[in-house]
Amino acid sequence: MEPAKERNESEVEGVVSEAFPNTLFKVQLLEDGREILTYLSGRMRMYRIKVLVGDKVRVVLDPYGGKGRIVKRL
């Protein structure tokens, strides 16, 4: 698997502000303060890593500006 930097995806950190059904989350980014809708990555689902409101997470942003993908809980 290629690292995120080689696939032209940007990783940012944020804090989970709201949890929705079906592993969707609203994350407030620490860089610019905007809120985006995110979902859990496949590995986090596979290993059943729990993400709760208030957790600090690392998010890979979609290059088209849609949703983000949570790849790590910090």
N, CA, C and O atoms as a GROMACS GRO file, in nm:
protein
  296
    1MET      N    1   0.084  -0.119   0.000
    1MET     CA    2   0.000   0.000   0.000
    1MET      C    3   0.088   0.124   0.000
    1MET      O    4   0.188   0.131   0.070
    2GLU      N    5   0.048   0.222  -0.080
    2GLU     CA    6   0.128   0.344  -0.092
    2GLU      C    7   0.097   0.440   0.022
    2GLU      O    8  -0.017   0.447   0.068
    3PRO      N    9   0.196   0.514   0.068
    3PRO     CA   10   0.169   0.617   0.169
    3PRO      C   11   0.079   0.726   0.112
    3PRO      O   12   0.073   0.746  -0.009
    4ALA      N   13   0.009   0.795   0.200
    4ALA     CA   14  -0.088   0.897   0.157
    4ALA      C   15  -0.021   1.010   0.080
    4ALA      O   16  -0.082   1.067  -0.010
    5LYS      N   17   0.102   1.045   0.114
    5LYS     CA   18   0.169   1.157   0.049
    5LYS      C   19   0.195   1.128  -0.099
    5LYS      O   20   0.192   1.221  -0.180
    6GLU      N   21   0.219   1.001  -0.135
    6GLU     CA   22   0.247   0.969  -0.275
    6GLU      C   23   0.120   0.966  -0.359
    6GLU      O   24   0.129   0.972  -0.482
    7ARG      N   25   0.004   0.959  -0.296
    7ARG     CA   26  -0.121   0.956  -0.370
    7ARG      C   27  -0.186   1.093  -0.376
    7ARG      O   28  -0.304   1.104  -0.413
    8ASN      N   29  -0.114   1.198  -0.342
    8ASN     CA   30  -0.164   1.336  -0.346
    8ASN      C   31  -0.285   1.357  -0.257
    8ASN      O   32  -0.378   1.429  -0.294
    9GLU      N   33  -0.286   1.295  -0.140
    9GLU     CA   34  -0.392   1.316  -0.043
    9GLU      C   35  -0.332   1.389   0.076
    9GLU      O   36  -0.220   1.359   0.118
   10SER      N   37  -0.405   1.484   0.129
   10SER     CA   38  -0.352   1.560   0.241
   10SER      C   39  -0.412   1.508   0.372
   10SER      O   40  -0.532   1.484   0.381
   11GLU      N   41  -0.327   1.492   0.471
   11GLU     CA   42  -0.370   1.448   0.603
   11GLU      C   43  -0.374   1.568   0.697
   11GLU      O   44  -0.280   1.648   0.701
   12VAL      N   45  -0.482   1.579   0.772
   12VAL     CA   46  -0.497   1.686   0.870
   12VAL      C   47  -0.548   1.624   0.999
   12VAL      O   48  -0.597   1.512   1.000
   13GLU      N   49  -0.536   1.700   1.108
   13GLU     CA   50  -0.586   1.652   1.236
   13GLU      C   51  -0.709   1.732   1.274
   13GLU      O   52  -0.725   1.848   1.236
   14GLY      N   53  -0.796   1.666   1.350
   14GLY     CA   54  -0.918   1.731   1.392
   14GLY      C   55  -0.975   1.663   1.515
   14GLY      O   56  -0.920   1.565   1.565
   15VAL      N   57  -1.086   1.717   1.563
   15VAL     CA   58  -1.155   1.664   1.681
   15VAL      C   59  -1.297   1.627   1.641
   15VAL      O   60  -1.367   1.706   1.576
   16VAL      N   61  -1.340   1.508   1.680
   16VAL     CA   62  -1.475   1.462   1.648
   16VAL      C   63  -1.575   1.545   1.729
   16VAL      O   64  -1.567   1.551   1.851
   17SER      N   65  -1.668   1.609   1.659
   17SER     CA   66  -1.766   1.694   1.727
   17SER      C   67  -1.904   1.632   1.733
   17SER      O   68  -1.985   1.668   1.819
   18GLU      N   69  -1.933   1.538   1.642
   18GLU     CA   70  -2.066   1.475   1.641
   18GLU      C   71  -2.054   1.338   1.576
   18GLU      O   72  -1.977   1.320   1.482
   19ALA      N   73  -2.132   1.241   1.626
   19ALA     CA   74  -2.133   1.106   1.572
   19ALA      C   75  -2.270   1.077   1.513
   19ALA      O   76  -2.372   1.107   1.575
   20PHE      N   77  -2.272   1.020   1.394
   20PHE     CA   78  -2.395   0.984   1.325
   20PHE      C   79  -2.401   0.832   1.310
   20PHE      O   80  -2.300   0.764   1.331
   21PRO      N   81  -2.516   0.777   1.273
   21PRO     CA   82  -2.523   0.633   1.249
   21PRO      C   83  -2.436   0.592   1.129
   21PRO      O   84  -2.398   0.675   1.046
   22ASN      N   85  -2.406   0.464   1.124
   22ASN     CA   86  -2.334   0.406   1.010
   22ASN      C   87  -2.191   0.458   0.998
   22ASN      O   88  -2.142   0.479   0.887
   23THR      N   89  -2.123   0.478   1.111
   23THR     CA   90  -1.983   0.521   1.120
   23THR      C   91  -1.954   0.651   1.045
   23THR      O   92  -1.847   0.665   0.986
   24LEU      N   93  -2.046   0.745   1.048
   24LEU     CA   94  -2.020   0.879   0.996
   24LEU      C   95  -1.997   0.972   1.115
   24LEU      O   96  -2.058   0.957   1.220
   25PHE      N   97  -1.907   1.068   1.095
   25PHE     CA   98  -1.872   1.161   1.201
   25PHE      C   99  -1.857   1.300   1.143
   25PHE      O  100  -1.822   1.317   1.026
   26LYS      N  101  -1.883   1.400   1.226
   26LYS     CA  102  -1.855   1.539   1.190
   26LYS      C  103  -1.728   1.576   1.266
   26LYS      O  104  -1.724   1.565   1.389
   27VAL      N  105  -1.625   1.619   1.194
   27VAL     CA  106  -1.494   1.649   1.253
   27VAL      C  107  -1.462   1.795   1.230
   27VAL      O  108  -1.475   1.847   1.119
   28GLN      N  109  -1.420   1.862   1.338
   28GLN     CA  110  -1.375   2.001   1.328
   28GLN      C  111  -1.223   1.999   1.309
   28GLN      O  112  -1.150   1.950   1.395
   29LEU      N  113  -1.177   2.052   1.198
   29LEU     CA  114  -1.034   2.051   1.166
   29LEU      C  115  -0.961   2.153   1.252
   29LEU      O  116  -1.012   2.261   1.279
   30LEU      N  117  -0.839   2.116   1.294
   30LEU     CA  118  -0.762   2.203   1.381
   30LEU      C  119  -0.693   2.316   1.303
   30LEU      O  120  -0.666   2.422   1.360
   31GLU      N  121  -0.664   2.294   1.175
   31GLU     CA  122  -0.594   2.394   1.094
   31GLU      C  123  -0.677   2.520   1.074
   31GLU      O  124  -0.635   2.631   1.109
   32ASP      N  125  -0.796   2.501   1.018
   32ASP     CA  126  -0.876   2.618   0.980
   32ASP      C  127  -1.011   2.628   1.050
   32ASP      O  128  -1.084   2.724   1.028
   33GLY      N  129  -1.045   2.531   1.133
   33GLY     CA  130  -1.167   2.539   1.212
   33GLY      C  131  -1.294   2.498   1.141
   33GLY      O  132  -1.402   2.502   1.201
   34ARG      N  133  -1.287   2.458   1.014
   34ARG     CA  134  -1.410   2.418   0.945
   34ARG      C  135  -1.449   2.276   0.983
   34ARG      O  136  -1.366   2.197   1.028
   35GLU      N  137  -1.576   2.244   0.965
   35GLU     CA  138  -1.627   2.112   0.998
   35GLU      C  139  -1.656   2.036   0.869
   35GLU      O  140  -1.716   2.089   0.776
   36ILE      N  141  -1.612   1.909   0.865
   36ILE     CA  142  -1.638   1.826   0.748
   36ILE      C  143  -1.701   1.695   0.792
   36ILE      O  144  -1.686   1.653   0.907
   37LEU      N  145  -1.769   1.631   0.701
   37LEU     CA  146  -1.829   1.501   0.725
   37LEU      C  147  -1.725   1.394   0.691
   37LEU      O  148  -1.664   1.399   0.584
   38THR      N  149  -1.705   1.299   0.780
   38THR     CA  150  -1.603   1.196   0.760
   38THR      C  151  -1.662   1.057   0.786
   38THR      O  152  -1.769   1.043   0.846
   39TYR      N  153  -1.590   0.956   0.739
   39TYR     CA  154  -1.628   0.818   0.764
   39TYR      C  155  -1.504   0.741   0.808
   39TYR      O  156  -1.392   0.788   0.788
   40LEU      N  157  -1.523   0.623   0.866
   40LEU     CA  158  -1.411   0.542   0.913
   40LEU      C  159  -1.345   0.470   0.796
   40LEU      O  160  -1.412   0.428   0.703
   41SER      N  161  -1.213   0.458   0.802
   41SER     CA  162  -1.142   0.383   0.699
   41SER      C  163  -1.167   0.233   0.718
   41SER      O  164  -1.215   0.190   0.822
   42GLY      N  165  -1.134   0.157   0.617
   42GLY     CA  166  -1.158   0.013   0.621
   42GLY      C  167  -1.084  -0.058   0.732
   42GLY      O  168  -1.140  -0.148   0.794
   43ARG      N  169  -0.960  -0.019   0.759
   43ARG     CA  170  -0.884  -0.085   0.865
   43ARG      C  171  -0.942  -0.057   1.003
   43ARG      O  172  -0.942  -0.143   1.090
   44MET      N  173  -0.992   0.065   1.022
   44MET     CA  174  -1.051   0.097   1.152
   44MET      C  175  -1.181   0.020   1.173
   44MET      O  176  -1.214  -0.017   1.286
   45ARG      N  177  -1.255  -0.004   1.065
   45ARG     CA  178  -1.374  -0.087   1.075
   45ARG      C  179  -1.336  -0.233   1.100
   45ARG      O  180  -1.397  -0.301   1.182
   46MET      N  181  -1.235  -0.280   1.029
   46MET     CA  182  -1.195  -0.420   1.039
   46MET      C  183  -1.146  -0.454   1.180
   46MET      O  184  -1.180  -0.559   1.234
   47TYR      N  185  -1.069  -0.364   1.240
   47TYR     CA  186  -1.016  -0.390   1.374
   47TYR      C  187  -1.105  -0.334   1.485
   47TYR      O  188  -1.068  -0.337   1.602
   48ARG      N  189  -1.222  -0.283   1.447
   48ARG     CA  190  -1.324  -0.233   1.540
   48ARG      C  191  -1.269  -0.129   1.638
   48ARG      O  192  -1.289  -0.138   1.759
   49ILE      N  193  -1.202  -0.031   1.583
   49ILE     CA  194  -1.148   0.078   1.665
   49ILE      C  195  -1.260   0.178   1.691
   49ILE      O  196  -1.322   0.229   1.597
   50LYS      N  197  -1.286   0.204   1.817
   50LYS     CA  198  -1.396   0.291   1.855
   50LYS      C  199  -1.353   0.437   1.846
   50LYS      O  200  -1.243   0.474   1.886
   51VAL      N  201  -1.441   0.520   1.792
   51VAL     CA  202  -1.418   0.664   1.785
   51VAL      C  203  -1.537   0.730   1.854
   51VAL      O  204  -1.652   0.704   1.819
   52LEU      N  205  -1.508   0.815   1.950
   52LEU     CA  206  -1.611   0.882   2.028
   52LEU      C  207  -1.602   1.033   2.009
   52LEU      O  208  -1.500   1.084   1.963
   53VAL      N  209  -1.708   1.102   2.046
   53VAL     CA  210  -1.708   1.249   2.039
   53VAL      C  211  -1.600   1.302   2.134
   53VAL      O  212  -1.592   1.260   2.249
   54GLY      N  213  -1.518   1.392   2.084
   54GLY     CA  214  -1.409   1.448   2.162
   54GLY      C  215  -1.274   1.387   2.131
   54GLY      O  216  -1.172   1.440   2.174
   55ASP      N  217  -1.270   1.277   2.057
   55ASP     CA  218  -1.143   1.213   2.022
   55ASP      C  219  -1.070   1.296   1.916
   55ASP      O  220  -1.132   1.354   1.827
   56LYS      N  221  -0.938   1.301   1.928
   56LYS     CA  222  -0.855   1.365   1.828
   56LYS      C  223  -0.822   1.260   1.723
   56LYS      O  224  -0.779   1.150   1.757
   57VAL      N  225  -0.841   1.292   1.594
   57VAL     CA  226  -0.824   1.196   1.486
   57VAL      C  227  -0.742   1.257   1.373
   57VAL      O  228  -0.731   1.379   1.360
   58ARG      N  229  -0.685   1.168   1.292
   58ARG     CA  230  -0.615   1.210   1.170
   58ARG      C  231  -0.706   1.177   1.052
   58ARG      O  232  -0.757   1.065   1.042
   59VAL      N  233  -0.727   1.275   0.965
   59VAL     CA  234  -0.822   1.263   0.854
   59VAL      C  235  -0.749   1.283   0.722
   59VAL      O  236  -0.669   1.375   0.708
   60VAL      N  237  -0.778   1.196   0.625
   60VAL     CA  238  -0.729   1.215   0.489
   60VAL      C  239  -0.842   1.281   0.411
   60VAL      O  240  -0.952   1.226   0.400
   61LEU      N  241  -0.814   1.398   0.357
   61LEU     CA  242  -0.916   1.475   0.286
   61LEU      C  243  -0.932   1.424   0.143
   61LEU      O  244  -0.834   1.386   0.078
   62ASP      N  245  -1.055   1.425   0.096
   62ASP     CA  246  -1.086   1.388  -0.041
   62ASP      C  247  -1.035   1.497  -0.134
   62ASP      O  248  -1.058   1.615  -0.107
   63PRO      N  249  -0.967   1.463  -0.242
   63PRO     CA  250  -0.914   1.568  -0.330
   63PRO      C  251  -1.023   1.652  -0.398
   63PRO      O  252  -0.996   1.762  -0.445
   64TYR      N  253  -1.146   1.601  -0.402
   64TYR     CA  254  -1.255   1.673  -0.466
   64TYR      C  255  -1.334   1.758  -0.368
   64TYR      O  256  -1.428   1.826  -0.409
   65GLY      N  257  -1.300   1.756  -0.240
   65GLY     CA  258  -1.364   1.843  -0.144
   65GLY      C  259  -1.490   1.787  -0.082
   65GLY      O  260  -1.566   1.861  -0.020
   66GLY      N  261  -1.515   1.658  -0.098
   66GLY     CA  262  -1.635   1.598  -0.040
   66GLY      C  263  -1.612   1.555   0.104
   66GLY      O  264  -1.590   1.639   0.191
   67LYS      N  265  -1.618   1.426   0.128
   67LYS     CA  266  -1.600   1.373   0.262
   67LYS      C  267  -1.452   1.348   0.290
   67LYS      O  268  -1.370   1.345   0.199
   68GLY      N  269  -1.421   1.329   0.419
   68GLY     CA  270  -1.288   1.289   0.459
   68GLY      C  271  -1.293   1.147   0.513
   68GLY      O  272  -1.402   1.094   0.539
   69ARG      N  273  -1.176   1.085   0.530
   69ARG     CA  274  -1.168   0.948   0.580
   69ARG      C  275  -1.082   0.948   0.706
   69ARG      O  276  -0.966   0.992   0.702
   70ILE      N  277  -1.137   0.900   0.817
   70ILE     CA  278  -1.062   0.891   0.942
   70ILE      C  279  -0.969   0.771   0.933
   70ILE      O  280  -1.015   0.658   0.917
   71VAL      N  281  -0.838   0.794   0.944
   71VAL     CA  282  -0.742   0.686   0.930
   71VAL      C  283  -0.672   0.651   1.062
   71VAL      O  284  -0.612   0.544   1.073
   72LYS      N  285  -0.680   0.739   1.161
   72LYS     CA  286  -0.612   0.710   1.288
   72LYS      C  287  -0.675   0.790   1.400
   72LYS      O  288  -0.710   0.907   1.384
   73ARG      N  289  -0.689   0.723   1.516
   73ARG     CA  290  -0.733   0.792   1.637
   73ARG      C  291  -0.608   0.824   1.718
   73ARG      O  292  -0.527   0.735   1.744
   74LEU      N  293  -0.591   0.949   1.757
   74LEU     CA  294  -0.468   0.990   1.826
   74LEU      C  295  -0.486   0.991   1.975
   74LEU      O  296  -0.392   1.023   2.048
   0.00000   0.00000   0.00000
